[in-house]
Amino acid sequence: QKEVEQDPGPLSVPEGAIVSLNCTYSNSAFQYFMWYRQYSRKGPELLMYTYSSGNKEDGRFTAQVDKSSKYISLFIRDSQPSDSATYLCAMRGGGSNYKLTFGKGTLLTVNP
Amino acid sequence: NAGVMQNPRHLVRRRGQEARLRCSPMKGHSHVYWYRQLPEEGLKFMVYLQKENIIDESGMPKERFSAEFPKEGPSILRIQQVVRGDSAAYFCASSPPGTGVSDTQYFGPGTRLTVL
């Protein structure tokens, strides 16, 4: 079983739709959870950073973490064509364990 | 404040040659990480360095790969005697000293290595 599982998609939605992306993980030591956005042939760009369970909202983006289910989600409201990219979940343990473990990424296309 | 810089952006090598990838972290960042992204695969951790120290190299292949982050100058990822399987995008990330949210890793644009 991989440490982090993420459905690679592709996911295609119309402009204005609500997008739900998610990852599951198996390592209960993970404490910090991130979502990165990666445009084609570019480096990953940090979108959201959360610690432990709960919700975090930033503009059109909401990140949810459910540690009891080992499940994290990213919601995008009022999706725009500029949101078309690959979304990567990433996570790491606590303390000095800085190594990030990534999902494979979900390719999202938002159609105008 | 310039972001993480990597060069070259594209590198072509023939089998058996050496590849040197450079990474300059963001200003004020003293931690550097290298990740590799193979086609159809997610980003995989390779190595974590601080100035003049390798902190965690658990993701580095045992042979042909080495990394350094000298007191002066960029971090270098070196691949000796490259093989076709080394073809990938190599990303460098940096973070400031500290823990928690302040240790967010910021990624560079990557170096795309092609081995002929």
HADDOCK unambig.tbl for C-alpha pairs under 7 A between the chains (distance, minus, plus):
assign (segid A and resid 42 and name CA) (segid B and resid 109 and name CA) 5.23 0.50 0.50
assign (segid A and resid 43 and name CA) (segid B and resid 107 and name CA) 5.86 0.50 0.50
assign (segid A and resid 43 and name CA) (segid B and resid 108 and name CA) 5.54 0.50 0.50
assign (segid A and resid 43 and name CA) (segid B and resid 109 and name CA) 4.21 0.50 0.50
assign (segid A and resid 43 and name CA) (segid B and resid 110 and name CA) 5.93 0.50 0.50
assign (segid A and resid 44 and name CA) (segid B and resid 107 and name CA) 5.94 0.50 0.50
assign (segid A and resid 45 and name CA) (segid B and resid 107 and name CA) 6.78 0.50 0.50
assign (segid A and resid 95 and name CA) (segid B and resid 99 and name CA) 6.99 0.50 0.50
assign (segid A and resid 99 and name CA) (segid B and resid 45 and name CA) 6.59 0.50 0.50
assign (segid A and resid 100 and name CA) (segid B and resid 45 and name CA) 6.68 0.50 0.50
assign (segid A and resid 101 and name CA) (segid B and resid 44 and name CA) 6.98 0.50 0.50
assign (segid A and resid 102 and name CA) (segid B and resid 42 and name CA) 6.17 0.50 0.50
assign (segid A and resid 102 and name CA) (segid B and resid 43 and name CA) 5.90 0.50 0.50
assign (segid A and resid 103 and name CA) (segid B and resid 42 and name CA) 5.85 0.50 0.50
assign (segid A and resid 104 and name CA) (segid B and resid 41 and name CA) 5.64 0.50 0.50
assign (segid A and resid 104 and name CA) (segid B and resid 42 and name CA) 3.89 0.50 0.50
assign (segid A and resid 105 and name CA) (segid B and resid 42 and name CA) 6.55 0.50 0.50
